[in-house]
Amino acid sequence: GEEAKIAFNSRYLQDVLQVLEVDSVALETTSPSSPGVIRPIGDDSYVHVVMPMFVQW
């Protein structure tokens, strides 16, 4: 696929990773302006949505 850049607030990512007690998570997104979906790998019972930040590269 095409290369893309996306930015998230690191504090929001830290918050969700501290709550989840798993070794691995998946971060899924469809485009740089779409929300990111964080899920524990192998467990679909929890979904966290994080919005990307607008950054001028």
C-alpha positions in Angstrom: 0.0 0.0 0.0 0.8 3.7 0.0 3.1 5.1 2.7 1.2 7.4 5.1 2.1 9.4 8.2 -0.3 9.5 11.2 0.1 11.1 14.6 -1.6 10.3 17.9 -1.3 12.0 21.3 1.1 9.7 23.2 -0.7 10.3 26.5 -3.9 8.7 25.1 -1.9 5.7 23.9 -0.2 5.3 27.3 -3.6 5.5 29.0 -5.0 2.6 27.1 -1.9 0.5 27.3 -1.8 0.9 31.1 -5.4 -0.4 31.4 -4.8 -3.4 29.2 -2.9 -6.2 30.8 -1.7 -7.9 27.7 1.6 -8.4 25.9 0.5 -7.3 22.4 -2.1 -5.0 20.9 -3.2 -4.2 17.4 -3.6 -0.6 16.2 -5.9 -0.5 13.1 -6.7 2.5 10.9 -8.0 3.0 7.4 -6.5 6.4 6.7 -4.4 9.1 8.4 -7.5 11.1 9.2 -9.6 8.2 10.5 -9.8 7.1 14.1 -7.4 4.4 15.2 -8.8 1.2 16.9 -6.8 -0.5 19.5 -7.6 -4.1 20.4 -5.8 -6.7 22.5 -4.5 -9.4 20.1 -6.7 -12.5 20.5 -9.4 -10.7 22.6 -12.2 -8.9 20.8 -14.1 -8.1 24.0 -12.3 -4.7 24.4 -12.0 -2.0 21.8 -10.5 1.5 22.3 -10.8 4.3 19.8 -8.2 7.1 19.5 -8.5 10.1 17.2 -5.4 11.1 15.2 -3.9 14.6 15.6 -3.5 17.0 12.7 0.2 17.7 12.2 1.9 19.7 9.5 4.8 17.6 8.3 
